[in-house]
Amino acid sequence: MDPFGTFGAAELVEVEVLTDAYRISGTIQTRFGRLTDILNQQAAPYVTIGQATISEHADPTGVMAASSVLVAVSAILIMSAPNLTGESNSEMRIEKRPVRAELAMPPIRVTGTIHVPQGSRPIDGLLNVSDRFLAMTDVTISCGAFPDLAGTATAVAVCRDRAQLLLVADDEESEQLLADVIDENTAEAWLRPDERSE
């Protein structure tokens, strides 16, 4: 992995993808070490999954196998890769805190933990980012229409843009957290830049 925590040697990674109609499992060849980068850095509109097993939510017993299948990135709700453990370089990492969140992406709901920058409001961690796919950890997946989709995962990439409802639970005050990030003198200098130059 390079110093920016993204590229490494190309390798086959086992993945499982959920769309609103299909579950696809198989392998993806990637140089990325982080799950969200596989999708966020995907230049093509489709991602290729090899050694694919495909089932339809409405008929989970009708399983198909294919040497490869193209899956529209825009259709992906969730992707997991249990064996992918890459992380960003600690020197490049922004200090974050965990926040519980739930995303409703019909027909499924995903409950888990997102990580937002210290001092920011939790909802900003969902809305004020450019990436389409966000990392969520300690995940529980539920689906009233298709109970077979229910399960848990250590970490997944979720498509924020496909969420119809976003719920965030936070038991800390962001104003208090801001004091943990910057000291009082720095905050005063930011608020009164003209006085600092006098």
Secondary structure, 3 states (H helix, E strand, C coil): CCCCCCEEEEEEEEEEEECCCEEEEEEEEEEECCHHHHHHCCCCCEEEEEEEEEEECCEEEEEEEEEEEEEEHHHCCEEECCCCCCCCCCCCCCCEEEEEEEEEECCEEEEEEEEEECCCCCCHHHHCCCCCEEEEEEEEEECCCCHHHCEEEEEEEEEHHHCCEEEEECCCCHHHHHHHHCCHHHHHHHHCHHHHHC
